[in-house]
């Protein structure tokens, strides 16, 4: 039976890779050398050619890096690499918690080391070539080291607690683990910007002036209490612009990239934030959190039924079942379910984006939001004509052209 399960895992991995590469190929078929009529006025001719070149280069690079990752993954499964790492770990500790931490630590550290050359090329060659990169080698190295430390502390700590819960509660562990992960998720949703972001970027309160007054005036108009408005030094790493909301309740805050503040008019920035406020007013933030927590509970329940299954561990070449080997095998077997759920989540998300656009259009200014979306697209060299099938499977937002068409009717 374990050999059948092994080949099921291999088929899943191969099918996923081939399907993703097919979608990437489809996405290249919609690229055009000349500006499509429907997007004239968004790009000039030279800028559009630059955007097309950027998309093609990223596609080629994604094919190479993705293929390399796929080959490494296949080697790990075909030559029982996970069993090899498992034996190394159990060679110096038999403690279930320590063995799991060391096991995933070795796997993730090795994976990061293999991916670093690709990250370096992406950041310092491709992003630099198209005028995006502002990251220095020092910042890149520090970001990598900080990422490792944070992963070790948070990821290792959470994994240790979950395994401890499993040891104490066995069949019922999924309920307690669900409570633990839910509490952690809510905590991070509230305090991520206060705890994690400052380790990488500087956030400063938006100074008094026209922009802050305009944001506060609109917030008061729509009955959205907002006191925390920050500017983040995104230009430290990239020229790309962005803005986001974070936190829940009294801890919610607006974070504006300095690249956004420096390249947009006040009305455009307020329109972008009106869209984000629309997500809160339509309960999208709570909806997404609840769906995520429900999905986590289902995953943990199914995993609890299989974690000690000997067939799972033997499919990876390990005779004695353990938590971390069971987690690896289960993760692959569950991936088709996650893929299908991801499709529905993207459909829901795209609908939510339309609703948030409608809120901004009806309560603020549709033209200002349309102008902001165009500027963001040009600034980030976004793909204006992605293939519909690629959009269906991968896009959590409607395309720019779809959103502009929607805004023409003021979101109605």
SULJOMO-V581355 format. One line per field, one symbol per residue. psi: psi as a letter, one per 20 degrees, with the letter a starting at -180 (. if undefined). burial: b if it has 9 or more other C-alpha atoms within 8 Angstrom, else e. Layout:
# SULJOMO-V581355
psi->???
burial->???
This chain:
# SULJOMO-V581355
psi->hhhghghgggggggggghgghgggghhhijqqhqpqhijpigqrgghghgggggggghgghhgghhggggggghghghjlhhhghghggihjqjpgghhgghghggghggggghighhgggggifghghjjhpjpqhggggggggggggggggggggggggghggghhidhjhhghhggghgggggghhhjghhgggiihqppqppqqagggggghggghhjlopohooqpqmhihhqiqqrqqqrrqcijqqpopqhhghijqqghgghgghhghhhgghjkhgggggggghgggggghgghhiihjphhghhhjjphoqrghghggghgghihhghgghhghhhggghghggghggghghieohhhgggghgghgghjlqohlqphhggghhpiqrrghghghghhjkj.
burial->ebeebbebbbebbeeebeeebebbebbbebbeeebeeebbeebeeebbbbbbebbbbbbeeebebeeeebeeebbbbeebbbbebbeebbeeeeebbbbbbbbbbbbebeeeeeeeeeebbbbbbbbbeeebbbbeeeebeebeebebebbbeebbbebbebbbbbeeeeebbbbbbbebebeeeebebbbbbeeebbeebebeeeeeeebbbbbbebbbeeeeebeebbbbbbbebbbbbbbebbbeeeebbbbbbbbbbeebebebbbbbbbbbbbbbeeebeeeeeeeebeebbeebbebbbbbbbbbbbbbbbbeebbbbbbbebbebbeeeeeeeebbebbbebbebbbbbbbbbbbebbbebbbbbbbbbbbbebbbbebbeebbbbebbebbbbebbebbeebbe
